[in-house]
Amino acid sequence: MPSLKDLKNRIESVKNTRKITKAMQMVAAAKLRRAQESAEASRPYTERFNSVLGSLASSVGESENAPKLLSGTGADQTYLLVVLTAERGLCGGFNSNISKLARQNAQTLLAAGKTVKILTVGKKGRDSLRRDLGDHFIAHVDLSEVKRVGYTDAQSVAKDVLSRFDSSEFDVAILFYSQFENVVSQIPTAQQIIPASYDNNATDEKSTFYEYEPDEGAILANLLPRGVATQIFAALLENGASEQGARMSAMDNATRNAGDMIDKLTIEYNRSRQAVITNELIEIISGAEAL
Amino acid sequence: MAQTMQFDLVCPERRLASLEVTSAQIPGTEGDLTAMPGHMHLITTLRPGVLKVYSSEGDQEFVVTGGFAEVGEGLTVLAENAVLRSEMAQSDFDAMIKEAKNIYVQAKENFVSEPGPVDEAAKMMSDMVALGDEIGLNAGR
């Protein structure tokens, strides 16, 4: 049975923990709002870009000399998995869910006899994948210095991926990130970025004839690398919002648990305090009776 | 006939401008062009240059470095990087020139046998320098 002093110390320390988790939750809430705003702000660009690219791709895509970024290399032997995770932990299952999805995919591909290469963005994903798949790592992008993810960060990741594609280091690239649904649910997602697959549902409404300058092929060749950067950027922003959302709900839970624990410990503390008093009373009374 | 058209300038990170304009001058890869309401539907890529829009509330100028423009019912410019000309500082411009130079140097090293990419990079460089001349910033030649 812990002494009264021990109990008091424990209550104090749990109270301190609750203060910290509460503060983290509020910080995450503020950051989440900002992350959502920037995700919102990037949406017009991404949507327009994809619709133009989609209509271009459907008109050029079927021809034989379509760019490799669109039609693929004609093989699917080597896969590049681009795993986007956070730089920090303490955000619930956010990082481990992405890593889990990436790991499952990698194992399926390996079992099918494919070659797998992994590029990690964010420290946490690298750490959790290293044990199983460390031999497949080819590069790591560190964003821990970056306060707010910008388009240039996405561009540098894209540049790295594209230069590897140009030197035919891989045939297919898959992006792993977490889609932000709401604060309590973030969906880990795998998205193929090379060869690009744009939905062509835009074509029927956009049947208007466009003049292209320079010609369609040149524009497509110009836009496809940008498309990779745009997709990575969108994924990074989604990931940022998801991370903060996950951290917010994790910290909310932690705060609540700490509160429960304080209640339990307080009851225990009061009970044992009363037990001590009762004991003392019994001692006094039995002492008086003995006289 | 419509006297104005909807003009949107969007970057990956934010929407920079959205207003009704009477005409806009776009720095296309194959030359400048001016789009007015009722212009033929057109998609063009951009070179580094100055995008000018004219509206009843006054004119605005933006420095854009790449991307593309879509002329349809309205005009949508998707720029990779765009700044208001008045907010463009020498330091920003220096950074842009430096990057263009890097690309050029790399292209020269990597594509010794093919002139294509080197020419592209050289054109990018000279576009940047011309852009600097136009907005009155020094390219540090």
Interface residues (C-beta under 8 A of the other chain):
Chain A: S38 A41 S42 P44 Y45 T46 R48 F49 V52 L56 G150 Y151 A154 T208 F209 Y210 E211 Y212 E213 P214 A218 I219 N222 L223 R226 T230 F233
Chain B: D8 V10 C11 P12 E13 R14 R15 G28 T29 E30 M40 H41 L42 I43 T44 T45 G67 F68 E70 G72 T76 L78 E80 N81
